[in-house]
Amino acid sequence: MINEAALKDTLLSLAENNRMMYVALSSALNEIEALRETVRGLDPTFSEVMEDRRQRAAQNGAEVVQQIIAGYDLILQRLTDGYVC
């Protein structure tokens, strides 16, 4: 059985990691938006080309994304069911 101190440490660590990941993701998205706006100003056809590339990338990566999400779902389910070790 997990003691309360270990559980608290784990939850704090998870919260800190989630915060760092959110900050990193937010910063990356802001940079991408700035680049997109810059390119849009240089090339009026950019949005059409970008949409085509986005759709192709989503199709190519869909299987990998589904596998990763399924792995996380399995971990969450095991933790919810009380499987710790």
WORA-V308797 format. One record per residue. N is the residue number from 0. SS is DSSP state (@ for helix, = for strand, . for the rest). OMEGA is omega in whole degrees, -180 to 180 (999 if undefined). Layout:
n: (N;N)
ss: (SS;SS)
omega: (OMEGA;OMEGA)
This chain:
n: (0;1;2;3;4;5;6;7;8;9;10;11;12;13;14;15;16;17;18;19;20;21;22;23;24;25;26;27;28;29;30;31;32;33;34;35;36;37;38;39;40;41;42;43;44;45;46;47;48;49;50;51;52;53;54;55;56;57;58;59;60;61;62;63;64;65;66;67;68;69;70;71;72;73;74;75;76;77;78;79;80;81;82;83;84)
ss: (.;.;.;@;@;@;@;@;@;@;@;@;@;@;@;@;@;@;@;@;@;@;@;@;@;@;@;@;@;@;@;@;@;@;@;@;@;@;@;@;@;@;.;.;.;@;@;@;@;@;@;@;@;@;@;@;@;@;@;@;@;@;@;@;@;@;@;@;@;@;@;@;@;@;@;@;@;@;@;@;.;.;.;.;.)
omega: (-180;176;-174;-180;179;179;179;179;180;180;177;179;178;180;178;178;178;178;180;179;178;180;180;180;179;179;179;179;177;178;179;178;179;178;180;179;178;-179;179;178;-180;-175;-178;-179;-175;-175;179;179;-179;179;177;-180;179;180;178;180;179;179;-179;-177;-174;-178;180;179;179;179;180;179;178;177;177;178;178;177;180;180;179;179;178;-180;177;178;-174;-175;999)
